Each structure stands twice: as C-alpha cells, then as structure tokens.
Amino acid sequence: MLILPGRNPACEFALHSYEQQAGAYFLLYDPHFIGHIRNDLVGIAVNWTKATDPEARSAYDFEIFYRFPFFPGVDTTFSYQGLINPALDPTNSFASVFGFRIRTVF
C-alpha cells in the first residue's frame, strides 16, 4: 500500500487543478481466489483531492480493477471507477463508469 500526500506545484497555472492530494492503493498479484490464471492482478485505489477553487468541494475517487493476460503480450483490464463530490460539478454528488482496457507490450 502507498499513501502519497502532496501539493500540485503547477496549481497556480492550471485552470482546473488541485491544491492537495492523497491516495492509497492495494495490489494483489496472482490472486488464488479468482482461478488458475497466471500473471493476473486485482487492485483497489482511493484518492482525495482538494481543489484550488475555494468554492469547489473536495473530491474523492476510487477504482477497483482486474487485469489478466488475454494473449501473450496482451493484457485486458475490467474496472469500475467512482467519483464522489466532483469538485467542479456541485449539482452532482456521484459519478461512475465501467471500463474496459486492452494493453499490449512489444
């Protein structure tokens, strides 16, 4: 697990940026509870950001994903990402998306 508190040095120059950020993640390589697939990965990540705009809310986001090899050199990832209190959208309290990614290495 990694916790990264920080400050964005370029926040004075960005229109929509953050002043502070903290995040943590947990990765589990080759989990045995999913099956007998080798070189797969399960991960969970959380993040908090404080916006530079004093009227904007602090935002929280998370991601849960599963990555597995589809072919040699090609990995596939299914993910779910959620955003709680989007800083620049005060009318929305939650946004989420399901994701599908393909990654190749050559």
Buried (B, 14 or more C-beta within 10 A) or exposed (E): EEEEEEEBEEBEEEEEBBBBBEBEBEBBEEEEEEEEEEEBBBBBBBBBBBBBBEEBBBBBBBBEBBBBBEEEEEBBBEBEBBBBBBBEEEEEEEBEEEEEEEEEEE
